[in-house]
Amino acid sequence: MVTGKSARLDRIATNGMMVCVPLDHGLSSGPIKGLESIEETILSIERGGATAVLAQKGVFKSMKKSIKIGKIVHLSGSTEMSNFPDRKVQVGSVESAIRMGADAISIHVNIGSKDEHEMIEQLGRVADSCDEWGMPLIAMMYPRGESIYDSYDAKIVSHVARIGAELGADIVKTVYTGSTESFAKVVESCPVPIAIAGGPKIENDRDALQIVYDAISAGAKGVTFGRTVFQHVSPERMTRALSSIVLNGASVEEALKVVDDGRDKG
């Protein structure tokens, strides 16, 4: 049976696989490189074949042109100027996102932070609201805070991802643990699909594409790369290369040819 939630999931993914580019960094870090003209960046990502783009409500509200790919509205926020940058607060509602045509909602939770309890509460509340309205929920689950000794430890990442699933997320976004073997354990222990986070910009294209290939091989259902895409010399080509692996099963070498295509032409 097709439900509202399943129909919307199909708008942010292709055959269950997602290539999402998060662009919510303007709130936390300001108009950094690649986000100065954010609508132009979104359109280049759309041309590159992403299945979805993620941003704060004001970005989508300000756009002059609608997009045909999935629209994920982010409901969490903080700034790097704060004394507590890891404390993510809720800055919107599921209802307001629906009014602007959202296909999905996302929320950020830092597990291991002293403010973890507040963020867990937000996640549970937003998950209930998403279920009420038939909206898919992506939980960005990060091992980040005073209690985390190794944010890439598979046992810790597995626990963090599981929290997102336990509290009602439809898709969990979390960090890649560094190997297919360790990440496969994370995937196996999470009852909902997992997409990997990008983290800081990965300068070497081959390294970025290898991580994506390995994560998909381990069972991940998608990628959510931000800076590695929007700060690339060609966000469109980088998006297309990521999509070739995630959606079409390309090898790293094949994807490199995609990202290098036309490089000499600018």
Secondary structure as GFF3:
##gff-version 3
##sequence-region A 1 266
A	DSSP	alpha_helix	4	12	.	.	.	ID=ss1
A	DSSP	beta_strand	18	22	.	.	.	ID=ss2
A	DSSP	alpha_helix	25	29	.	.	.	ID=ss3
A	DSSP	alpha_helix	38	47	.	.	.	ID=ss4
A	DSSP	beta_strand	52	56	.	.	.	ID=ss5
A	DSSP	alpha_helix	57	62	.	.	.	ID=ss6
A	DSSP	beta_strand	70	74	.	.	.	ID=ss7
A	DSSP	beta_strand	76	77	.	.	.	ID=ss8
A	DSSP	beta_strand	89	90	.	.	.	ID=ss9
A	DSSP	alpha_helix	94	99	.	.	.	ID=ss10
A	DSSP	beta_strand	104	111	.	.	.	ID=ss11
A	DSSP	alpha_helix	116	133	.	.	.	ID=ss12
A	DSSP	beta_strand	137	143	.	.	.	ID=ss13
A	DSSP	alpha_helix	154	166	.	.	.	ID=ss14
A	DSSP	beta_strand	171	174	.	.	.	ID=ss15
A	DSSP	alpha_helix	180	188	.	.	.	ID=ss16
A	DSSP	beta_strand	194	197	.	.	.	ID=ss17
A	DSSP	alpha_helix	205	217	.	.	.	ID=ss18
A	DSSP	beta_strand	222	224	.	.	.	ID=ss19
A	DSSP	alpha_helix	227	230	.	.	.	ID=ss20
A	DSSP	alpha_helix	235	246	.	.	.	ID=ss21
A	DSSP	alpha_helix	252	260	.	.	.	ID=ss22
A	DSSP	three_ten_helix	263	265	.	.	.	ID=ss23
###
